[in-house]
Each structure stands twice: as C-alpha cells, then as structure tokens.
Amino acid sequence: MDKKWVYIAFFVIIGGLLTAEFLSTVLWPIIDYQPTGLPRLEVGATYTYMYMKDDEQVGSYEYAVEKMEVVQGTVTYSVRSRTNISFQGKGFYLESLLKVSEAPSPLSYSLNGTVAGDETQISCTFQGLKVTERARLNNETSEMEIDLQPNTLLADNNMPGHWELVFMSFSHEQGKRYKVNVFSPQAGVVIPMELNFDSNLQTVTIDGKSYSCIQVRETNNDLYFYLYQGTLIKYVNNPQGVALIRIP
C-alpha cells in the first residue's frame, strides 16, 4: 500500500476518535457533584442484601442508621454495616461504623473484621481536607495521611449502604453524567469516578418481581448501580464478580 494512504487512514482514525470524544464531551458533559444534603434518614431500620459471588450466594450484607444526633447545630448520623460471607472454605466478617454529617461529610470511620483468619482494623479521622488512616493487619500497623478534594464522599468496597447515601445526597437526572470523588478506606485512596445515569430504564428481577430501575454506570471501575424510586436495590462490581441484591 502507498505510504500516503497509510498516513491518510491513520489521520482518519485519529480524527474519528477525537471527534467522538469531542461530541461525547459536548453532548454529554460531565457535571461536578454538588451536594444537596441528606434527607432525614430513618433510624433503626435494617436493610439486607444477598451477597453474590460469580452468581452464587455466599453470604449477606446489611446496614442500618443506628443513631441521629445534633452536634454543635449539625445533624449527624451513625451508619453501621455488616458483611458476613463464606467463600472457598474461608470466612469473611466485616463490621464498620460511619459517622457522617447531613452535608454529607464523613466525620469518622472504623472497620473491624476477620478476613480468611486475619484480623483487620481500620480507623479514619477527618480534619478539613485531610484524612488520617490507621490500619492494622494482625500485628502489623501502618498510618498515612491522605489529601481530599472538596465534597469528597466515603464509600467502602462492596458496601451498598454507603453508596445509597451517595445517591441520596445530590440531585441527578437520567441521561447525564456526574463527576464525584470517593474515598475508599480499604483501598486507602481517593478515587475519581464518573457516574453515568442511563436514559433508558433497566429491569431488575428479585424473587420473581420486576423493578424498572435507573441504571448508573461507573465505567472507569466497571461498577453498576440500579436505583428503584431512589433505593439502591442492586450493586454490581464486575472486576470482582460480586453483586449485592437487596432483599425486599
């Protein structure tokens, strides 16, 4: 093939990619997360999810708002999560407590558990735009300080209760995408995420009942969320082969 045609083909391909990216940005711009605050949360109710691994139920996850209190004029919530699974002959139990303001800003976080026989502890304290995380695995400890962006939220790995609070905390519309910074204590990092709210509803079936849901795609990490009337009824983590399905 004549080299000039190779060059032309190359520029056509690159031009097409740039055009597609440009059109995506223009037609589907990224909107920065702007919190509207949490609604008044129900205290005491427990919400339970089936924990699926590679399409097999291996345990459960549950969360509950344990307490609401007013501290120096600010409403704060204490949200406890519990994960209890058994996979490949090994047990995994995690219990966490998130304290969050109605803003919503994380105030403190702790996690304790046993992962395949190893004792794990994480504690996080927040001060302005910094979080100090202390972690212990068996007898080994570590501490690090992590910088945060304004309006950084907290959602730990495979904990849909945290994500339900995320979706409650801002106004969103189908057919739009939003940029949000999420701190994951288990990973020890802040993860920039793009939440893409699909224009079309998707059907999710649980125990023979169908729900028309808003599908939210986080394409950078291959996560999917399914919202039914504001409730997160299904969470999918494709890289880990994990799905959590809310029990009605």
Sequence and secondary structure as in RCSB ss.txt:
>XXXX:A:sequence
MDKKWVYIAFFVIIGGLLTAEFLSTVLWPIIDYQPTGLPRLEVGATYTYMYMKDDEQVGSYEYAVEKMEVVQGTV
TYSVRSRTNISFQGKGFYLESLLKVSEAPSPLSYSLNGTVAGDETQISCTFQGLKVTERARLNNETSEMEIDLQP
NTLLADNNMPGHWELVFMSFSHEQGKRYKVNVFSPQAGVVIPMELNFDSNLQTVTIDGKSYSCIQVRETNNDLYF
YLYQGTLIKYVNNPQGVALIRIP
>XXXX:A:secstr
  HHHHHHHHHHHHHHHHHHHHHHHHHS EEE  B       SS EEEEEEEETTEEEEEEEEEEEEEEEETTEE
EEEEEEEEEEEETTEEEEEEEEEEEESS  EEEEEEEEEETTEEEEEEEEEETTEEEEEEEETTEEEEEEEE  T
T EE  TT HHHHHHHHHTB   TT EEEEEEEETTTTEEEEEEEEEEEEEEEEEETTEEEEEEEEEETTTTEEE
EEETTEEEEEEEGGGTEEEEE  
